[in-house]
Amino acid sequence: MIAIRSFFRRTLRHPLLLLLTAVITATLIMSATGCKKNRGTWLNEPTDFDEQPKLLREVRLTSHASAHPRKVFDHDLDETIHLGFIPAGPTKEHESKTVWFDSLGKEFRTIRRSHKKGESAFDPTEKPGTHPPRTHTMSVKEMWKHRPGVWSVELYLDDKLARRLRFSVR
């Protein structure tokens, strides 16, 4: 007890020692509790702790099947939103589900599909151990008529949340 009391007396007298002690204490607390917020990124957007981005090799929202990833969709310019993804694991079949939420967080639509190895609209001659891109599509005009704003979509692979993506419908 005497050692702790003398340590604090010395620390309070020297501001640099006090700052060093605070930094070391904060570092120890953060390393002990762990950081569960930033497990990955999508367009520099951190993933949530309940997501499992390791289930996917790639995921993106686009306005056309081969376009660059986007976060803003205009109902006058874009007809559809494509959620394209490539699973990471080499399984023979899997089930994917997307749940689309409107700007108030209410469920708008759910799309569920079973994918078997060799079934692909993109590449019928698929290499062993790989997965071709899979796509779930929604109408931008239908979403805009329902409620414009910031929407979100959750992608599940075999009932595990892989990604939650947010985007804007104007």
Buried (B, 14 or more C-beta within 10 A) or exposed (E): EEEEEEEEEEBEEEEEEBEEBEEEEEEEEEEEEEEEEEBBEBEEEEBBEEBBBEBBBEBBBBBEEEEEBBEEBEBEEBEBBBBBBBBBEEEEEBEBBBBBBBBEEEEBBEBEEEBEBEEBEEEEEBEEEEBBBBBBEBBBEEBBEBEBEBBBBBBBBBEEBBBBBBBBBE
